[in-house]
């Protein structure tokens, strides 16, 4: 066993010994002079006791004077550790070293109190926002046990937070929300009903420990309304096209039947003309259904390395009715489907050329790169757009021979690549401009790389 550690003197006792040591030489000299002289022994001993008491009294006073402010600072720091910001130290004065230390402690107390109030207000605001938003918010620890839930989450699970916290995600029916891609759509069965939800998940830290934050948005009603609107639009389009074909067929068929029933019957010319109309309308209806099938069966893009400039130049070269000016931008390499992108630019260049031919204007194609995105612009000097609200409505067209799906297909292809397509009138100039934005990194239609 090693030698026992020597017990160190406390700071207070060291201060006391230094004070005693500082006065000891003067006291020894005074007593030496006192006892060398002549005088009454009682007087000498009385003076000795008085000097000794004075010496020790001042030493203890020095000790108290030094240690009391340190105790005050220690007590204030202990109060700060316990989140008590109501204490203040007296004697704070920047003109002395001790006063400056006390002033700094008081300033620290004020700063921590303000930060504490800001944190409390921020927490209260966060809790209020979590309670009023119409999405369910959950926080799970690393073991998958629920630690936090807002009011929307309580309504979703049908129980108060007191009974939900501490339970496992699988027990609550939310096990799938802690795994898989995010964001994504999932079907969850909660409270005996199945619905479609958007799941978003992120990582947070609470009390220094990692947690999983899960946000569930109920999309059932929104998707149902969108589906209903889509069916209504589809029914209107189908009704319009089918009625346009059936009405003349019915009318001509009735006329031919009446002509055949009259004495003399119908002449061959009338029969040929009526049958030609019926055949033409039937072919038109067939073309419509073929176009609709093409719109609804657009394949997912097959990604590969694509030189954007080369694709744009090929699409511009296919337009032979007028010269399409191509302003080369920076070299751009994409992960995309070259065939589908070329079809997009062919559609946009053809539309721009159709508009420019009406006014004798030009068509210009250019591209640029900014912040991880490539943007291709197709500008024309045509008459501009009169009705911008129906541009991307399927089968809406202002051209006599148009199918009404070119812009729709172009936007679907751009969105399938994680980008976007738009068409608007040019600002400060005649004509329209089509913009196609594509990410430099390959993405799917839901935005994931």
C-alpha positions as CSV (number, residue, x, y, z in Angstrom):
1,X,0.0,0.0,0.0
2,X,1.2,3.5,-0.8
3,X,1.8,6.2,1.8
4,X,-1.4,7.9,2.9
5,X,-2.1,11.1,1.1
6,X,-1.4,14.2,3.0
7,X,-4.5,16.2,3.8
8,X,-4.2,19.6,2.0
9,X,-5.2,22.7,3.9
10,X,-8.3,24.4,2.7
11,X,-8.2,27.8,1.0
12,X,-9.6,29.5,4.1
13,X,-6.9,28.0,6.4
14,X,-4.1,29.0,3.9
15,X,-5.4,32.6,3.9
16,X,-5.5,32.5,7.7
17,X,-1.9,31.2,8.0
18,X,-0.7,33.8,5.5
19,X,-2.3,36.5,7.5
20,X,-0.8,35.2,10.7
21,X,2.6,34.8,9.1
22,X,2.4,38.4,7.8
23,X,1.8,39.9,11.3
24,X,4.1,37.5,13.2
25,X,7.4,39.4,12.6
26,X,5.9,42.7,13.8
27,X,4.3,41.0,16.9
28,X,7.6,39.3,17.7
29,X,9.5,42.5,17.5
30,X,7.0,44.4,19.6
31,X,7.1,41.7,22.3
32,X,10.9,41.6,22.2
33,X,11.1,45.4,22.7
34,X,8.4,45.2,25.4
35,X,10.2,42.6,27.5
36,X,13.7,44.2,27.2
37,X,12.5,47.3,28.8
38,X,11.7,47.9,32.5
39,X,8.2,48.0,33.7
40,X,5.5,46.4,35.6
41,X,5.2,42.7,34.6
42,X,1.4,42.9,34.7
43,X,1.5,45.7,32.2
44,X,3.8,43.8,30.0
45,X,1.6,40.7,30.0
46,X,-1.5,42.8,29.5
47,X,0.0,44.4,26.4
48,X,1.2,41.0,25.2
49,X,-2.3,39.6,25.4
50,X,-3.8,42.7,23.7
51,X,-1.3,42.5,20.8
52,X,-1.9,38.8,20.4
53,X,-5.6,39.1,20.3
54,X,-5.4,42.0,17.9
55,X,-3.1,40.1,15.7
56,X,-5.2,36.9,15.5
57,X,-8.4,39.0,15.2
58,X,-7.1,40.8,12.1
59,X,-5.9,37.5,10.7
60,X,-9.4,36.0,11.0
61,X,-10.9,39.2,9.6
62,X,-8.7,38.9,6.5
63,X,-9.8,35.3,6.2
64,X,-13.4,36.3,6.3
65,X,-12.9,39.2,3.9
66,X,-11.3,36.9,1.4
67,X,-13.6,33.8,1.6
68,X,-17.0,35.5,2.0
69,X,-17.1,36.8,-1.6
70,X,-16.0,33.4,-2.9
71,X,-18.8,31.8,-1.0
72,X,-21.3,34.3,-2.5
73,X,-20.1,33.5,-6.0
74,X,-20.3,29.8,-5.2
75,X,-23.8,30.1,-4.0
76,X,-24.9,32.1,-7.1
77,X,-23.3,29.5,-9.4
78,X,-25.1,26.7,-7.5
79,X,-28.4,28.7,-7.9
80,X,-27.7,29.0,-11.7
81,X,-27.2,25.2,-11.8
82,X,-30.6,24.8,-10.3
83,X,-32.1,27.3,-12.8
84,X,-32.7,29.9,-10.1
85,X,-32.0,33.3,-11.7
86,X,-33.5,35.5,-8.9
87,X,-30.3,35.9,-6.8
88,X,-28.0,39.0,-7.1
89,X,-24.6,39.7,-5.7
90,X,-24.0,43.0,-3.8
91,X,-20.9,45.0,-4.3
92,X,-20.6,44.5,-8.1
93,X,-18.2,47.2,-9.3
94,X,-16.1,47.2,-12.4
95,X,-13.5,49.4,-10.8
96,X,-12.1,46.5,-8.6
97,X,-11.2,42.9,-9.3
98,X,-13.7,41.4,-6.8
99,X,-16.4,43.8,-7.9
100,X,-15.8,42.9,-11.5
101,X,-16.1,39.2,-10.8
102,X,-19.4,39.8,-9.0
103,X,-20.6,42.0,-11.9
104,X,-19.8,39.3,-14.4
105,X,-21.8,36.8,-12.3
106,X,-24.8,39.1,-12.2
107,X,-24.5,39.6,-16.0
108,X,-24.3,35.9,-16.5
109,X,-27.4,35.5,-14.4
110,X,-29.4,38.0,-16.5
111,X,-28.2,36.4,-19.8
112,X,-29.2,32.9,-18.6
113,X,-32.6,34.2,-17.4
114,X,-33.3,35.8,-20.8
115,X,-32.3,32.6,-22.6
116,X,-34.4,30.6,-20.2
117,X,-37.5,32.8,-20.9
118,X,-36.8,32.6,-24.6
119,X,-36.6,28.8,-24.5
120,X,-39.8,28.6,-22.4
121,X,-41.6,30.9,-24.9
122,X,-40.3,29.0,-27.9
123,X,-41.3,25.7,-26.3
124,X,-44.8,27.0,-25.6
125,X,-45.1,28.3,-29.1
126,X,-43.9,25.0,-30.5
127,X,-46.4,23.0,-28.4
128,X,-49.2,25.4,-29.4
129,X,-48.3,25.0,-33.1
130,X,-48.2,21.3,-32.7
131,X,-51.6,21.2,-31.1
132,X,-53.3,23.4,-33.7
133,X,-51.9,21.9,-36.9
134,X,-53.9,19.3,-38.6
135,X,-51.1,16.7,-39.0
136,X,-50.2,14.0,-36.5
137,X,-46.7,14.5,-35.0
138,X,-44.9,11.7,-33.0
139,X,-41.4,11.4,-31.5
140,X,-40.0,7.9,-30.9
141,X,-36.8,7.1,-29.0
142,X,-34.1,4.8,-30.4
143,X,-36.0,1.7,-29.0
144,X,-39.1,2.7,-30.9
145,X,-41.1,3.8,-27.9
146,X,-43.4,6.9,-28.2
147,X,-42.1,9.9,-26.2
148,X,-44.1,12.8,-27.6
149,X,-47.5,13.2,-29.4
150,X,-49.6,16.2,-30.3
151,X,-53.4,16.5,-30.2
152,X,-53.9,15.4,-33.8
153,X,-51.9,12.3,-33.0
154,X,-54.1,11.6,-29.9
155,X,-57.2,12.0,-32.1
156,X,-55.7,9.7,-34.7
157,X,-54.9,6.9,-32.2
158,X,-58.0,7.6,-30.1
159,X,-56.2,7.8,-26.7
160,X,-54.7,10.6,-24.6
161,X,-50.9,11.2,-24.5
162,X,-50.7,9.9,-21.0
163,X,-51.7,6.4,-22.2
164,X,-49.8,6.5,-25.5
165,X,-46.3,7.6,-24.3
166,X,-44.0,4.8,-23.6
167,X,-45.7,2.3,-25.9
168,X,-43.9,0.7,-28.8
169,X,-44.6,1.9,-32.4
170,X,-45.7,-1.6,-33.5
171,X,-48.2,-1.7,-30.7
172,X,-49.6,1.6,-31.9
173,X,-49.8,0.5,-35.6
174,X,-47.0,2.9,-36.6
175,X,-44.1,0.5,-37.0
176,X,-44.0,1.0,-40.8
177,X,-43.6,4.7,-40.3
178,X,-40.2,4.2,-38.7
179,X,-38.7,2.4,-41.7
180,X,-38.6,2.8,-45.4
181,X,-38.2,5.8,-47.6
182,X,-39.4,9.3,-46.7
183,X,-41.5,11.1,-47.8
184,X,-43.8,8.4,-49.2
185,X,-47.5,7.4,-49.2
186,X,-48.5,4.4,-47.1
187,X,-51.8,2.8,-46.1
188,X,-52.3,2.5,-42.4
189,X,-55.1,0.8,-40.5
190,X,-55.9,2.9,-37.4
191,X,-59.0,2.9,-35.2
192,X,-60.5,0.2,-37.4
193,X,-60.3,2.2,-40.7
194,X,-57.7,2.1,-43.4
195,X,-56.5,5.4,-45.0
196,X,-53.7,6.7,-47.1
197,X,-51.1,8.9,-45.3
198,X,-48.0,10.8,-46.3
199,X,-45.2,9.8,-44.0
200,X,-42.3,12.2,-43.3
201,X,-39.5,11.2,-40.9
202,X,-36.5,13.1,-39.5
203,X,-34.0,12.9,-36.7
204,X,-34.1,15.1,-33.6
205,X,-32.4,15.2,-30.2
206,X,-34.2,15.5,-27.0
207,X,-32.3,15.8,-23.7
208,X,-29.2,14.8,-25.6
209,X,-30.6,11.5,-26.9
210,X,-31.5,10.9,-30.6
211,X,-35.2,10.5,-31.5
212,X,-37.2,9.8,-34.6
213,X,-39.7,12.5,-35.5
214,X,-42.6,11.2,-37.6
215,X,-45.2,13.4,-39.3
216,X,-48.4,11.8,-40.7
217,X,-50.7,13.8,-43.1
218,X,-54.1,12.3,-43.9
219,X,-54.4,12.3,-47.7
220,X,-57.5,10.2,-48.0
221,X,-59.9,13.1,-48.3
222,X,-57.6,15.1,-50.6
223,X,-56.9,12.1,-52.8
224,X,-60.6,11.3,-53.0
225,X,-61.4,14.9,-54.1
226,X,-58.6,14.8,-56.6
227,X,-59.8,11.5,-57.9
228,X,-63.3,12.8,-58.2
229,X,-62.2,15.9,-60.1
230,X,-60.1,13.7,-62.4
231,X,-63.0,11.5,-63.2
232,X,-65.2,14.5,-63.8
233,X,-62.7,15.9,-66.2
234,X,-62.3,12.6,-67.9
235,X,-66.1,12.1,-68.3
236,X,-66.4,15.6,-69.7
237,X,-63.7,15.0,-72.3
238,X,-65.0,11.5,-73.2
239,X,-68.6,12.8,-73.4
240,X,-67.5,15.7,-75.7
241,X,-65.5,13.5,-78.1
242,X,-68.0,10.7,-78.2
243,X,-71.0,13.0,-78.7
244,X,-69.1,14.8,-81.5
245,X,-68.8,11.5,-83.3
246,X,-72.2,9.9,-82.4
247,X,-74.4,12.9,-83.2
248,X,-73.5,13.1,-86.9
249,X,-73.5,9.3,-87.2
250,X,-77.0,9.2,-85.6
251,X,-78.3,12.0,-87.8
252,X,-76.9,10.6,-91.1
253,X,-78.0,7.1,-90.2
254,X,-81.6,8.3,-89.6
255,X,-81.5,10.3,-92.9
256,X,-80.3,7.3,-94.8
257,X,-83.0,5.1,-93.2
258,X,-85.7,7.5,-94.1
259,X,-84.4,7.8,-97.7
260,X,-84.4,4.1,-98.1
261,X,-87.9,3.8,-96.8
262,X,-89.2,6.4,-99.3
263,X,-90.3,5.2,-102.8
264,X,-87.3,5.1,-105.0
265,X,-84.8,4.6,-102.2
266,X,-81.5,6.3,-101.7
267,X,-79.2,7.0,-104.5
268,X,-75.7,5.5,-104.4
269,X,-74.1,8.9,-104.1
270,X,-76.1,9.7,-100.9
271,X,-75.1,6.3,-99.5
272,X,-71.5,6.8,-100.2
273,X,-71.5,10.3,-98.7
274,X,-73.2,9.2,-95.5
275,X,-71.0,6.2,-95.1
276,X,-67.9,8.4,-95.7
277,X,-69.1,10.7,-92.9
278,X,-69.7,7.7,-90.6
279,X,-66.3,6.3,-91.4
280,X,-64.6,9.6,-90.8
281,X,-66.2,10.1,-87.4
282,X,-65.4,6.5,-86.4
283,X,-61.8,7.0,-87.4
284,X,-61.7,10.3,-85.4
285,X,-63.1,8.5,-82.4
286,X,-60.5,5.8,-82.8
287,X,-57.7,8.3,-83.0
288,X,-59.0,9.9,-79.9
289,X,-59.0,6.7,-77.9
290,X,-55.5,5.8,-79.3
291,X,-54.2,9.3,-78.1
292,X,-55.8,8.8,-74.7
293,X,-54.2,5.4,-74.3
294,X,-50.8,7.0,-75.2
295,X,-51.4,9.6,-72.5
296,X,-52.3,7.1,-69.8
297,X,-49.5,4.6,-70.6
298,X,-46.5,6.9,-70.6
299,X,-43.6,4.6,-69.5
300,X,-41.2,5.4,-66.6
301,X,-38.0,7.0,-67.9
302,X,-35.0,4.7,-68.5
303,X,-32.1,6.8,-67.0
304,X,-28.7,7.0,-68.7
305,X,-26.0,9.6,-69.4
306,X,-27.5,12.4,-71.7
307,X,-25.8,15.4,-73.3
308,X,-28.5,18.0,-72.9
309,X,-27.1,20.3,-75.6
310,X,-27.0,17.5,-78.2
311,X,-30.6,16.5,-77.4
312,X,-31.8,20.1,-77.8
313,X,-29.9,20.6,-81.0
314,X,-31.4,17.4,-82.5
315,X,-34.9,18.5,-81.6
316,X,-34.3,22.0,-83.1
317,X,-32.9,20.5,-86.3
318,X,-36.1,18.5,-86.9
319,X,-38.1,21.7,-87.4
320,X,-37.8,22.4,-91.1
321,X,-40.6,25.0,-91.6
322,X,-38.4,27.8,-90.2
323,X,-34.9,28.3,-88.8
324,X,-34.7,27.6,-85.1
325,X,-31.8,29.6,-83.4
326,X,-30.0,27.6,-80.8
327,X,-27.9,29.6,-78.2
328,X,-25.5,27.2,-76.8
329,X,-25.2,27.2,-73.0
330,X,-22.7,25.5,-70.8
331,X,-22.0,21.7,-71.2
332,X,-24.6,19.8,-69.3
333,X,-24.6,16.0,-68.6
334,X,-27.8,14.6,-67.1
335,X,-29.0,11.2,-65.9
336,X,-32.2,11.0,-67.9
337,X,-34.1,9.2,-70.7
338,X,-32.8,10.7,-73.9
339,X,-35.7,9.6,-76.0
340,X,-38.3,11.1,-73.7
341,X,-36.4,14.4,-73.3
342,X,-36.1,14.7,-77.1
343,X,-39.8,14.2,-77.4
344,X,-40.4,17.0,-74.9
345,X,-38.2,19.4,-76.9
346,X,-39.7,18.3,-80.2
347,X,-43.2,19.1,-78.9
348,X,-42.2,22.5,-77.5
349,X,-40.2,23.5,-80.6
350,X,-43.1,22.4,-82.9
351,X,-45.6,24.5,-80.8
352,X,-43.3,27.5,-80.8
353,X,-42.8,27.2,-84.6
354,X,-46.6,27.0,-85.1
355,X,-47.0,30.2,-83.2
356,X,-44.1,32.0,-84.9
357,X,-45.4,31.1,-88.4
358,X,-48.6,33.0,-87.6
359,X,-46.7,36.3,-87.3
360,X,-43.6,35.6,-89.3
361,X,-41.5,35.6,-86.1
362,X,-38.5,33.5,-85.0
363,X,-37.9,30.7,-82.5
364,X,-35.0,30.7,-80.1
365,X,-33.8,27.8,-77.8
366,X,-31.3,28.3,-75.0
367,X,-30.3,26.7,-71.7
368,X,-28.4,27.6,-68.6
369,X,-27.4,26.0,-65.3
370,X,-28.0,27.4,-61.8
371,X,-27.8,25.9,-58.3
372,X,-28.0,22.2,-59.4
373,X,-30.7,22.7,-62.1
374,X,-30.6,23.0,-65.8
375,X,-33.3,25.2,-67.4
376,X,-34.1,25.0,-71.1
377,X,-36.1,27.9,-72.7
378,X,-38.0,27.8,-75.9
379,X,-39.1,31.3,-77.0
380,X,-41.2,32.3,-79.9
381,X,-42.3,35.6,-81.4
382,X,-45.9,34.5,-82.1
383,X,-49.1,36.1,-81.0
384,X,-48.8,34.9,-77.4
385,X,-51.2,32.9,-75.2
386,X,-54.8,34.0,-74.9
387,X,-56.0,31.3,-72.5
388,X,-53.3,30.2,-70.0
389,X,-55.7,28.3,-67.7
390,X,-56.2,25.4,-70.1
391,X,-52.7,24.9,-71.4
392,X,-52.1,21.6,-69.6
393,X,-55.7,20.3,-69.7
394,X,-55.7,17.0,-71.7
395,X,-57.1,17.3,-75.2
396,X,-57.5,21.0,-75.0
397,X,-56.1,22.6,-78.2
398,X,-56.6,25.7,-80.4
399,X,-55.1,24.0,-83.5
400,X,-57.5,22.5,-86.1
401,X,-55.3,19.3,-86.3
402,X,-54.0,19.4,-82.7
403,X,-54.4,16.4,-80.3
404,X,-54.2,18.5,-77.1
405,X,-51.8,16.2,-75.4
406,X,-48.4,17.5,-76.4
407,X,-47.9,19.9,-73.4
408,X,-49.5,17.4,-71.1
409,X,-47.0,14.6,-72.1
410,X,-44.1,17.1,-71.9
411,X,-45.0,18.1,-68.4
412,X,-45.4,14.4,-67.3
413,X,-42.0,13.5,-68.7
414,X,-40.3,16.5,-67.0
415,X,-42.0,15.7,-63.7
416,X,-41.0,12.0,-64.0
417,X,-37.4,13.2,-64.2
418,X,-37.9,15.2,-61.0
419,X,-38.3,18.5,-62.9
420,X,-41.0,20.7,-64.2
421,X,-42.4,22.3,-67.4
422,X,-44.3,25.6,-67.8
423,X,-45.5,27.8,-70.6
424,X,-46.3,31.6,-70.2
425,X,-46.3,34.8,-72.2
426,X,-43.0,36.6,-72.5
427,X,-42.4,39.6,-70.3
428,X,-41.8,42.8,-72.3
429,X,-41.8,41.1,-75.6
430,X,-44.3,39.4,-78.0
431,X,-44.8,35.7,-77.9
432,X,-44.5,32.9,-75.4
433,X,-41.7,31.1,-73.6
434,X,-41.7,27.4,-72.5
435,X,-39.4,26.5,-69.6
436,X,-38.2,23.0,-68.7
437,X,-36.3,22.6,-65.5
438,X,-34.3,19.4,-64.9
439,X,-32.1,18.4,-61.9
440,X,-28.5,17.8,-62.7
441,X,-28.6,14.8,-60.4
442,X,-30.9,11.9,-61.3
443,X,-34.2,12.0,-59.5
444,X,-37.5,10.1,-59.6
445,X,-40.8,11.8,-59.9
446,X,-41.2,12.0,-56.1
447,X,-38.1,14.0,-55.8
448,X,-35.7,11.4,-54.4
449,X,-32.2,11.1,-55.7
